[in-house]
Amino acid sequence: MTAETVMEVARMAIETTILVAGPMLLLSLVVGLLVGAFQAMTQINEMTLTFVPKVFGIFMVMLIGFPWLLGVYLKFMTTILGNIPNYIR
């Protein structure tokens, strides 16, 4: 296995991770900012007020985006497993 091959596999793994985690992290950021602004305006400092909407939002993104997420993972894994003979050389 050459250094270029290792770098290519690492690049694909990082790209897949960003594609899968990106929507959930972005939604969590937006929800956190909105709840933080609401807390600042109303001066309510409750820790669970930020936690519950984030968990619900991430769950909904995972539920709605599951077929796409699974497709991204399957594409990555089939590429990796299909190229095993090329990696051994």
N, C-alpha and C positions, 0 to 999 in steps of 0.2 A: 504494500500500500504506500503510495507516494505522498509527499506533503501536500501536493495539489489536491489529491483525492480527499485527504482528511479535511482540508480547508473547505472544499466544496460540500462535503457532508455536514460540516459544522455550520456553513452558511445556510444550507437548506433547513437545518434544525432550528436555527435562530429565526429564520424567516417564518417557518411554520408556527413557532411559539408566538411571535408577534401577531401573526394573522389570527390565531385562536384567542389569545389573551387580550388583544387590542380592544375589541368592542366592549368587553366586560370592564376593563380598566377605564376606558373613556366614559362609559355610563356612570361608573362609580365616582369618577372625578366630577362630572356634571352634577350628579345628585348631591355629592358632598358640598359643592359650591352653593347650590341652591338652598340646601338645608342650613348651611353656615350663614348665608345672607339672611335667611328667615330668623335664625337664632339671634343674629346681631340686631335685627330690627325690633324683635320682640323681647330681647334680653332673657330668653329662656335658655338656660344652660343645662340641658338634659342630655346625657351621653347616649341613651338609647334612641333618641330622636334622630341621630345621624346613622346609627347602626341598622335599624330596622328597614328604612327605605333603601339603603344600599344593598342589603341582602335580598330584599324582594326584587329590586331591579336586576341584579345579577342573575337571580333565579329565572326571571322572565326572559332575559337575553339568552340564557342557556336553553331554556325550554323552546323558545321560538327559533333560535339559530342552531339547534342540535343537528338537523340534517346537513347543514353547511359545515359545521364544525367537524362532524364525522367524516364528511367528504374530504376536508383538508387533511385530516389525520390519515385517512386511507390512502390518499394520493401520495403522501410522504412515505408511508410505510411500504406501499407497493413499489415505489421508486427505489427505496433502500434495499428491500429484499430482492427485487429484480436485478439489481446491479451487484449483488454479492460476488458472482463470478468475475466481474470486472475489477472489484476491489482486491481480490486475492492475488491477481497478477502483479 
